[in-house]
Amino acid sequence: MRYKKIPSPAYVLEEEKLIQNLTLLKRVQEEAGVHIICALKGFSFHHVFPLVKQYLHGATASSLHEAKLVFDKMHVKAHTYCPVYVPDEFDEIQAISSHITFNSLSQYERYKSKMKSDISYGLRVNPGYSEIETELYNPASPNSRLGIFHTHLGDTLPEGIEGLHFHALCENTSYTLERVLASFEKLYHPLIQQAKWLNFGGGHLITRKDYEPDHLIHVLKNFKQKYPTIQEIILEPGSAVGWQTGVLVSTVLDIVQNGDIPTAMLDVSFTCHMPDCLEMPYKPMVLNTVEQSAFEYNLGGMSCLAGDYMGTWFFENELKVGDVVIFDDMIHYTMVKTSTFNGINLPDIGILKTDNSYEIIQSYGYDDYKKRLS
Ligand SMILES: Cc1ncc(COP(=O)(O)O)c(C=O)c1O
């Protein structure tokens, strides 16, 4: 197995797979005539930002630190949207942002006097439609705090506002986008006609195998034809950039046999290193597992949290201490959400290059843990 020689534990990005994703995103960008930017909240692997910049139009930030990372590592100004701006940070955010979006009219009023001519400002609105069933990930629910409701806006864009932004998708298809757009147009038609740019948020899982990029291109072109005054349409996916681009390599440290099904205790943790598995929840793919076999295991994390385990997977062979267990698709929304709960160390961050060589980009230790506490 190609991951066998990689020191465990490690998040391993495969450069070739990332390039494949970026190539597809660039095609959509060019054929639809839109700008695709990378959402840092989902993909912050900044070592490869120079590569990402060769394909995409920049990046979107949801905090001062993300905006700084965009400026520092991608050398472009960020499209910044924060659900709420911290007063002491606003000037610094302005200095490194090309677009700034406000989440509420009160935030717009608060910062109106600071608005600058070289930044384009927008409002986030609730498009009034979404198909996300998990409440934790539904940004456009009827009670969502994210985005202004159409009933709070009149028929004219507030002074200095040039753009509208919505985010209502999560791992959705272009057919869902089509339905969101229908609702968005119905609620905000006069404002769309006045806007210079529109940002259709993230959640477009363009790089998933069953996604139909050509249908997305068709939807976007159609929309543009209806509103010729719109100068820029922006999509800001995070997941689609890092989708299926790498793995989390772990190692079996012990086998605990307390119930009917044995648990392989790993040198990683679901709660610290794969939190979405517990939050969403979802069961990750593990390489070299099969539908059925005699070798059924729970996989256990190394923290003391009782629920830090998942089950069950069937392996091709019996698991033994020292065996490598590989979690697939562990690059987006993992590294950005890790914690050092229990003092557990963070996995290395590494890259498998196109020539098959492996480079450890970052590794962590006691000092990183200590610095987060006091
Ligand atoms: C405002 C906004 N834009 C973009 C994204 C990225 O979404 P995804 O990673 O699902 O493409 C998110 C995700 O939460 C978001 O809240």
The ligand as a Gaussian input file, in Angstrom:
#p B3LYP/6-31G(d) Opt

LIG

0 1
 C      -20.510000      31.422000       3.662000
 C      -19.907000      30.103000       3.253000
 N      -19.270000      30.025000       2.071000
 C      -18.692000      28.875000       1.663000
 C      -18.725000      27.731000       2.445000
 C      -18.039000      26.500000       1.946000
 O      -18.937000      25.450000       1.770000
 P      -18.469000      24.039000       1.231000
 O      -17.186000      23.724000       1.887000
 O      -19.567000      23.113000       1.616000
 O      -18.322000      24.177000      -0.256000
 C      -19.381000      27.763000       3.681000
 C      -19.444000      26.590000       4.536000
 O      -19.908000      26.558000       5.635000
 C      -19.975000      28.995000       4.109000
 O      -20.580000      29.086000       5.315000

